[in-house]
Structure formats: C-alpha cells, structure tokens
Amino acid sequence: MSTLVFCVFDLAHATREDYLYAYMDLADAGLRQTVSSENGPSFKLPASAVMGTFDGRSVEDIRTTVSKKVQGIFKSRGLKGTFFLVASGDWACAGEAT
C-alpha cells in the first residue's frame, strides 16, 4: 500500500542553517520539498512543507513510523518546534505557481 505523507513544521528560534539541515535530514527520510507528479510537472511545496510516499502495512503504521522519524530528526539536531503530519492511503494532489 502506497501512502502519501504530508508534513508542515515550524521551528522556534531557528537559523537558516537549522532549516537547511532539517530539510536535508527530512529528504533523507523520504520527505522532500519538491513533489514529482507521475503524469505531469514537479511542484515545489510552500516553505516548511515536505511530502513523500511510503509503503507499509497500514496508514496508521506509516504515520507512526514517519512521525517518529521527524521527532528523531528534530531531537538529533536540537531543534525545538512543532510539526503536523497527515498520512493518507487514497489521495490526489495539485499545485500551482502564481
């Protein structure tokens, strides 16, 4: 089962470098700032948003696993802040640059 995971986050008292390292670590975990469409162009997500697709037994398992990865990334970098994560097994998305 392929599950889409969308995550937005806000880091407290973070530097530009903190965000760069966070994006790098999140990309290594499969959550990226640019989304590639199967049948169309790629889209750059708005600031502080990342997205990826993951395979697993259930949406709940994937949500829990990815949430723990995000928590671990922030903790390992000493970052404070909040994040909101959504996992969905039946999804469609669109984006537009204006």
C-alpha positions as CSV (number, residue, x, y, z in Angstrom):
1,M,0.0,0.0,0.0
2,S,1.4,3.4,-1.0
3,T,0.7,6.2,1.4
4,L,1.2,9.9,0.9
5,V,2.6,11.7,3.9
6,F,2.4,15.5,4.1
7,C,4.2,17.3,6.9
8,V,4.4,21.0,7.8
9,F,6.6,22.3,10.6
10,D,7.7,25.4,12.4
11,L,11.0,25.7,14.2
12,A,11.4,28.0,17.2
13,H,14.4,30.3,17.2
14,A,15.9,28.5,14.3
15,T,18.6,29.8,12.0
16,R,18.7,29.5,8.2
17,E,21.2,26.7,8.7
18,D,18.9,24.9,11.1
19,Y,16.2,24.8,8.4
20,L,18.7,23.7,5.7
21,Y,19.8,20.8,7.9
22,A,16.2,19.9,8.7
23,Y,15.3,19.8,5.1
24,M,18.3,17.7,4.3
25,D,17.6,15.2,7.0
26,L,13.9,15.1,6.1
27,A,14.8,14.4,2.5
28,D,17.0,11.5,3.6
29,A,13.9,10.2,5.4
30,G,11.8,10.4,2.3
31,L,10.1,13.8,2.9
32,R,11.0,16.3,0.2
33,Q,10.2,19.9,-0.6
34,T,9.6,19.1,-4.3
35,V,6.9,16.7,-5.4
36,S,7.2,14.9,-8.6
37,S,4.0,14.0,-10.4
38,E,3.6,10.7,-12.2
39,N,1.9,12.4,-15.2
40,G,3.0,16.0,-15.0
41,P,5.4,18.5,-13.8
42,S,7.2,18.7,-10.4
43,F,6.0,21.2,-7.8
44,K,7.9,23.0,-5.1
45,L,5.9,23.0,-1.9
46,P,5.5,26.1,0.2
47,A,8.0,26.9,2.9
48,S,8.2,24.5,5.8
49,A,6.2,21.8,4.0
50,V,7.6,18.4,2.9
51,M,5.9,15.4,1.3
52,G,6.7,11.8,0.4
53,T,5.2,8.4,-0.4
54,F,5.8,5.4,1.8
55,D,4.9,1.7,1.7
56,G,3.8,-0.2,4.7
57,R,1.2,-2.4,6.3
58,S,-1.3,0.3,7.1
59,V,-1.7,4.1,7.1
60,E,-1.5,4.2,10.9
61,D,1.8,2.3,10.9
62,I,3.3,4.6,8.3
63,R,2.0,7.7,10.1
64,T,3.6,6.5,13.4
65,T,6.9,5.5,11.8
66,V,7.3,8.8,9.9
67,S,6.2,10.8,12.9
68,K,8.9,9.2,15.0
69,K,11.5,9.8,12.3
70,V,10.6,13.5,12.2
71,Q,10.7,13.7,16.0
72,G,14.1,12.0,15.9
73,I,15.5,14.4,13.3
74,F,14.5,17.4,15.3
75,K,15.8,15.9,18.5
76,S,19.1,14.9,17.0
77,R,19.6,18.4,15.7
78,G,18.5,20.0,18.9
79,L,15.6,21.7,17.2
80,K,12.5,23.0,19.0
81,G,9.2,23.5,17.3
82,T,6.0,21.8,16.2
83,F,5.0,19.7,13.2
84,F,1.7,18.5,11.8
85,L,1.7,15.3,9.8
86,V,-1.0,13.8,7.6
87,A,-0.9,10.3,6.1
88,S,-3.4,9.1,3.5
89,G,-3.8,6.0,1.5
90,D,-6.3,7.3,-1.0
91,W,-5.1,10.7,-2.3
92,A,-4.7,13.1,-5.1
93,C,-2.9,16.5,-5.1
94,A,-2.4,19.5,-7.3
95,G,-0.2,22.6,-7.2
96,E,0.1,25.8,-9.0
97,A,2.7,28.5,-9.0
98,T,1.3,32.0,-9.4
